[in-house]
Amino acid sequence: MVKNWILRTLHKILVAIDGSPSSLNAVEYAIELAKETRSELEIVYIIRYAMGNIEAGILPHDIEKKEEEKAILLINKIKESHGDVKIRDFETVGRPVIEITKEINTWGADLLVIGHHSHSFLDKLLTNSVEDDLLKSLKIPLLTIPKKYKFAKYSTER
């Protein structure tokens, strides 16, 4: 009964990645879920604003461009490995929560899938996690895949 309900309610699954092992596990899970529910799938890769070091000649734009190239390479690897699944993709520079929320609203996603990032106690004291901020602002379900769910097939390393 639950499976039938899921099949009827899921049409568009958005998975947000950043190249980390946990986000790559989330991609694998989202792809399998999209196959099972016959849903459309979109991968969004958010490139965070870069600080750079202008005095050293390292411009933020150059860092962001390099990250965008890595993102495109990674998404192409994912698409090649799953030729049987239609995958849309979107790469952008910005703040993850804002850009993910914009894409959910623009594309009309029914579910957001992300990988869990473990943070140390000190990290939690000093910063808010993207997960926490998403939970506060989302109007659709959020599925978080644990880091140890399974090993990722992809790497941003060459």
SVG drawing of the C-alpha trace seen along z (x, -y; Angstrom):
<svg xmlns="http://www.w3.org/2000/svg" viewBox="-2 -42 53 44">
<polyline fill="none" stroke="black" stroke-width="0.4" points="0.0,0.0 2.8,-2.4 4.6,-1.5 1.5,-2.3 1.2,-5.7 4.8,-6.5 4.4,-5.5 1.5,-7.9 3.1,-10.8 6.7,-10.8 7.1,-12.3 10.2,-14.5 13.2,-13.7 15.9,-16.3 19.3,-15.1 21.8,-17.7 25.4,-16.8 28.8,-18.4 31.2,-15.7 31.5,-14.2 31.3,-10.5 28.0,-10.9 26.4,-12.9 27.5,-10.3 25.7,-7.6 22.7,-9.9 22.9,-9.9 22.9,-6.2 19.9,-5.9 18.0,-8.6 18.7,-6.9 17.4,-3.6 14.4,-5.3 13.7,-7.1 13.8,-3.8 11.5,-2.1 8.9,-5.0 9.4,-5.9 10.1,-9.5 12.1,-12.1 15.5,-12.8 17.5,-16.0 21.0,-16.4 21.9,-19.8 25.5,-20.6 25.9,-23.8 29.3,-25.4 29.8,-27.5 31.1,-31.0 34.9,-31.0 37.0,-33.4 40.2,-33.3 43.3,-35.3 43.5,-38.3 46.9,-39.3 48.3,-35.9 46.6,-36.2 43.9,-33.5 40.6,-35.0 37.3,-33.7 36.0,-33.4 38.9,-31.1 38.2,-28.8 34.5,-28.7 35.2,-27.9 37.5,-25.0 34.8,-23.7 32.2,-23.9 34.4,-21.9 34.7,-19.2 31.0,-19.2 30.3,-18.8 32.8,-16.0 31.3,-14.2 27.7,-14.5 28.7,-13.2 30.3,-10.2 27.0,-9.6 25.0,-9.9 27.3,-7.6 26.9,-4.9 23.2,-5.2 22.3,-5.5 18.9,-3.9 17.8,-6.8 16.9,-10.2 18.9,-12.6 18.6,-16.4 21.4,-18.4 22.0,-21.9 25.2,-23.5 25.2,-26.9 27.3,-29.0 25.7,-30.2 24.6,-29.3 23.4,-25.7 20.1,-26.2 19.0,-29.1 19.9,-27.5 18.4,-24.1 15.2,-25.8 15.1,-27.9 15.5,-24.7 12.8,-22.9 10.4,-25.7 11.4,-26.1 11.4,-22.5 8.6,-21.4 10.4,-18.6 8.4,-16.2 11.4,-14.9 14.9,-16.1 17.6,-13.6 20.9,-14.5 23.8,-12.7 24.4,-13.2 27.6,-15.0 28.8,-14.2 30.1,-17.2 32.2,-17.4 30.8,-18.8 32.9,-22.0 31.6,-22.4 28.0,-22.1 28.7,-24.9 30.2,-27.2 28.1,-26.7 24.7,-25.6 24.6,-22.6 23.0,-22.7 20.7,-19.9 19.5,-21.8 18.8,-24.9 17.0,-22.8 14.8,-21.2 13.7,-24.7 12.8,-25.9 11.6,-23.0 8.0,-22.4 8.7,-18.9 10.1,-15.7 13.8,-15.5 15.5,-12.1 19.0,-12.0 21.2,-9.0 23.7,-8.0 27.4,-8.3 27.9,-4.6 24.9,-3.4 27.1,-2.0 30.3,-2.9 30.1,-5.5 31.0,-4.6 32.3,-8.0 35.2,-10.2 36.1,-13.7 39.7,-12.6 41.3,-11.8"/>
</svg>
